């Protein structure tokens, strides 16, 4: 299967070590992949205790991006990180709120907050609604939440991971209470690199038009159970079925490692 050679050996080994260090997180496959990408991007294994997902958030984000949702970021850094892959794989439009921001911050506010207010007026009517990445600006997140609370359309997904110490905890608390589809990182941690890593995983999944493991698939290391009514005697058989069914190669790494170990 050609796609089995797509992952660089260093990346594959990194994910193997991250997964071993994290242990059994109990997360569904898509959420596990997000966590592993965040750890890979940050080198911080403690993120697993801080990462939060609303119900179905990953699936909603994937569906929106597949249908052409634009991506709106709070900084040029996040946009620069996301744009090459998003545009190459999905043709997604990638914007930063700074495109709508004034040259100087309004009194008592920030450029990103003012930019978010104007950006959401321009982009909220898109169908599907934008996927919003907040890695640096809690004020932009607060403005987005205020606009939605006032009746503006909701984003398809908010990846809310502003980093810092002023207004960050409050904005994340408000996001948690908003009811919006969200992937959120608690505490003062976050940043452009992390929000970019999360959305680039979505792009990678959609690039191949492949599906993640269904819920009934046995967890890595549990080969010998049944999946979809079929019994598997080896990792090789499960890898082969996964290729036929279109499950994403990033989710097959532990099975491929078992296959290699089995010879």
C-alpha positions as CSV (number, residue, x, y, z in Angstrom):
1,X,0.0,0.0,0.0
2,X,1.6,3.2,-1.2
3,X,0.4,5.4,1.7
4,X,2.3,3.3,4.2
5,X,5.5,5.1,3.1
6,X,4.2,8.6,3.5
7,X,5.2,9.1,7.1
8,X,8.8,10.1,7.7
9,X,10.5,7.5,10.0
10,X,11.5,10.2,12.5
11,X,7.9,11.3,12.8
12,X,6.7,7.7,13.1
13,X,9.2,7.0,15.8
14,X,8.3,10.3,17.6
15,X,4.6,9.3,17.7
16,X,5.5,5.8,18.9
17,X,7.5,7.3,21.8
18,X,4.8,9.9,22.6
19,X,2.1,7.2,22.6
20,X,4.2,5.0,24.9
21,X,4.9,7.9,27.3
22,X,1.3,9.0,27.4
23,X,0.0,5.5,28.2
24,X,-3.7,4.7,28.0
25,X,-5.4,8.0,27.7
26,X,-8.9,6.6,27.0
27,X,-9.4,9.1,24.2
28,X,-11.2,8.1,21.0
29,X,-8.8,7.8,18.0
30,X,-9.3,11.3,16.5
31,X,-8.8,13.0,19.9
32,X,-5.8,10.8,20.6
33,X,-4.3,12.0,17.3
34,X,-4.9,15.6,18.2
35,X,-3.2,15.1,21.5
36,X,-0.2,13.4,19.9
37,X,0.2,16.2,17.4
38,X,0.2,18.8,20.1
39,X,2.7,16.9,22.2
40,X,4.9,16.4,19.1
41,X,4.7,20.1,18.3
42,X,5.5,21.3,21.9
43,X,7.5,18.5,23.4
44,X,5.2,18.7,26.4
45,X,3.7,15.4,27.6
46,X,1.6,17.1,30.3
47,X,-0.8,18.6,27.7
48,X,-2.9,15.5,28.0
49,X,-4.2,16.6,31.3
50,X,-5.2,20.0,29.9
51,X,-6.8,19.2,26.6
52,X,-10.6,19.4,26.3
53,X,-13.0,18.5,23.5
54,X,-16.7,19.2,23.1
55,X,-18.8,16.3,22.0
56,X,-18.1,15.6,18.3
57,X,-15.7,18.6,17.9
58,X,-13.1,16.8,15.8
59,X,-15.8,15.3,13.5
60,X,-17.5,18.7,13.1
61,X,-14.2,20.4,12.2
62,X,-13.3,17.7,9.7
63,X,-16.8,17.9,8.1
64,X,-16.6,21.7,7.8
65,X,-13.1,21.7,6.3
66,X,-14.1,19.0,3.8
67,X,-17.0,21.1,2.7
68,X,-14.8,24.2,2.1
69,X,-15.0,26.1,5.4
70,X,-12.5,29.0,5.5
71,X,-9.9,29.1,8.4
72,X,-9.7,32.3,10.5
73,X,-6.7,32.8,12.8
74,X,-5.8,35.4,15.3
75,X,-2.2,36.0,14.2
76,X,-0.1,36.1,11.0
77,X,2.1,33.4,12.6
78,X,-0.7,30.9,12.8
79,X,-1.9,31.7,9.3
80,X,1.6,31.3,7.9
81,X,1.9,27.9,9.6
82,X,-1.5,26.7,8.3
83,X,-1.9,28.2,4.9
84,X,0.6,26.1,2.8
85,X,-0.9,22.8,3.8
86,X,-4.5,23.9,4.0
87,X,-4.3,25.5,0.5
88,X,-2.4,22.6,-1.0
89,X,-4.5,19.8,0.3
90,X,-8.0,21.3,0.6
91,X,-7.8,24.7,-1.2
92,X,-9.0,26.3,2.0
93,X,-9.1,30.1,2.3
94,X,-6.9,31.1,5.3
95,X,-7.4,34.5,6.8
96,X,-6.1,36.4,9.9
97,X,-8.2,38.9,11.8
98,X,-5.4,41.3,11.2
99,X,-6.7,41.7,7.7
100,X,-9.6,43.6,9.3
101,X,-7.7,45.2,12.1
102,X,-7.1,49.0,12.4
103,X,-3.5,50.2,12.3
104,X,-3.7,51.2,15.9
105,X,-5.5,49.5,18.8
106,X,-8.7,51.2,19.8
107,X,-8.7,52.7,23.3
108,X,-9.2,50.0,25.9
109,X,-9.1,47.2,23.3
110,X,-6.6,45.4,21.0
111,X,-6.1,45.3,17.3
112,X,-7.0,41.6,17.2
113,X,-10.2,42.2,19.1
114,X,-11.2,44.9,16.7
115,X,-10.2,42.8,13.8
116,X,-12.2,39.8,15.0
117,X,-15.3,42.0,15.2
118,X,-15.0,43.1,11.6
119,X,-13.8,39.7,10.4
120,X,-16.8,37.9,11.8
121,X,-19.2,40.3,10.3
122,X,-17.6,39.5,6.9
123,X,-17.0,35.8,7.2
124,X,-19.8,34.5,9.5
125,X,-22.3,34.1,6.7
126,X,-20.0,31.6,5.0
127,X,-21.4,28.1,4.6
128,X,-20.0,26.2,6.3
129,X,-18.9,28.7,8.9
130,X,-15.2,29.3,9.5
131,X,-13.0,27.2,11.6
132,X,-11.4,29.6,14.1
133,X,-7.9,29.3,15.5
134,X,-7.0,31.3,18.6
135,X,-3.5,30.8,19.8
136,X,-2.4,34.2,21.1
137,X,-5.2,36.6,21.6
138,X,-7.8,36.1,24.3
139,X,-9.4,39.4,23.5
140,X,-10.2,38.1,20.0
141,X,-11.7,35.0,21.5
142,X,-13.8,37.1,23.9
143,X,-15.1,39.2,21.0
144,X,-16.0,36.1,19.0
145,X,-18.0,34.7,21.9
146,X,-19.8,38.0,22.5
147,X,-20.8,38.2,18.9
148,X,-22.2,34.7,18.8
149,X,-24.0,35.3,22.1
150,X,-25.6,38.3,20.5
151,X,-27.0,36.2,17.7
152,X,-24.2,36.0,15.1
153,X,-23.6,32.6,13.4
154,X,-21.4,30.2,15.3
155,X,-18.1,29.0,13.9
156,X,-17.9,25.4,12.8
157,X,-15.2,24.8,15.3
158,X,-13.1,26.9,17.7
159,X,-9.6,25.7,18.5
160,X,-9.1,27.9,21.6
161,X,-5.6,27.8,22.9
162,X,-4.5,31.4,23.7
163,X,-1.2,31.5,25.5
164,X,-0.4,33.9,28.3
165,X,-1.4,35.2,31.7
166,X,-3.7,38.2,31.2
167,X,-7.2,37.4,30.2
168,X,-6.3,33.9,29.1
169,X,-7.9,31.8,31.9
170,X,-11.1,33.9,31.7
171,X,-11.4,33.6,27.9
172,X,-11.0,29.8,28.1
173,X,-13.6,29.6,30.9
174,X,-16.0,31.6,28.7
175,X,-15.3,29.4,25.8
176,X,-16.0,26.3,27.9
177,X,-19.4,27.7,28.9
178,X,-20.3,28.8,25.4
179,X,-21.6,25.5,24.0
180,X,-19.6,26.0,20.8
181,X,-17.8,23.1,19.1
182,X,-14.3,23.4,20.5
183,X,-10.9,22.0,21.2
184,X,-9.5,23.8,24.2
185,X,-6.3,23.8,26.1
186,X,-6.7,24.8,29.7
187,X,-4.1,26.8,31.8
188,X,-1.8,29.5,30.5
189,X,-0.4,27.2,27.8
190,X,-1.2,27.5,24.1
191,X,0.2,29.3,21.1
192,X,0.2,29.6,17.3
193,X,2.1,26.4,16.9
194,X,-0.4,24.3,18.8
195,X,-3.5,25.6,17.1
196,X,-1.7,25.1,13.7
197,X,-0.8,21.6,14.6
198,X,-4.4,20.7,15.4
199,X,-5.8,22.0,12.2
200,X,-3.0,20.6,10.1
201,X,-3.9,17.1,11.4
202,X,-7.4,17.7,10.0
203,X,-5.9,18.6,6.6
204,X,-3.7,15.5,6.6
205,X,-6.7,13.3,7.4
206,X,-8.8,14.9,4.6
207,X,-5.9,15.0,2.1
208,X,-6.3,11.3,1.5
209,X,-10.1,11.2,1.8
210,X,-9.7,8.5,4.4
211,X,-11.7,7.6,7.5
212,X,-10.5,7.2,11.0
213,X,-11.0,4.0,12.8
214,X,-14.6,3.2,13.7
215,X,-15.5,2.9,17.3
216,X,-15.7,-0.9,17.3
217,X,-12.1,-1.3,16.1
218,X,-9.9,-2.9,18.7
219,X,-7.4,-0.6,20.4
220,X,-3.7,-0.9,19.5
221,X,-2.3,-4.0,21.2
222,X,-5.7,-5.7,21.3
223,X,-5.4,-7.7,18.1
224,X,-7.4,-10.9,18.2
225,X,-10.7,-9.2,19.0
226,X,-13.3,-8.7,16.3
227,X,-14.0,-5.6,14.3
228,X,-17.0,-5.4,12.1
229,X,-17.7,-9.0,12.8
230,X,-14.3,-10.2,11.4
231,X,-11.7,-11.9,13.5
232,X,-8.1,-10.9,13.1
233,X,-5.2,-13.2,13.8
234,X,-2.4,-10.7,13.2
235,X,-1.6,-7.0,12.9
236,X,-1.0,-7.6,9.2
237,X,-4.6,-8.6,8.6
238,X,-5.9,-5.6,10.4
239,X,-3.6,-3.3,8.4
240,X,-4.8,-4.8,5.2
241,X,-8.4,-4.4,6.1
242,X,-7.7,-0.8,7.1
243,X,-6.3,-0.1,3.7
244,X,-9.3,-1.5,2.0
245,X,-11.7,0.5,4.2
246,X,-9.8,3.7,3.9
247,X,-8.8,4.3,7.5
248,X,-6.2,7.0,7.8
249,X,-2.5,5.9,7.8
250,X,-1.7,8.1,10.8
251,X,-4.0,5.9,12.9
252,X,-2.3,2.7,11.7
253,X,1.1,3.4,13.2
254,X,0.9,1.1,16.2
255,X,-0.5,-1.7,14.0
256,X,2.3,-1.3,11.5
257,X,4.8,-1.4,14.4
258,X,3.2,-4.6,15.6
259,X,3.3,-6.0,12.1
260,X,7.0,-5.2,11.8
261,X,7.8,-6.7,15.2
262,X,6.0,-9.9,14.1
263,X,8.2,-10.2,11.1
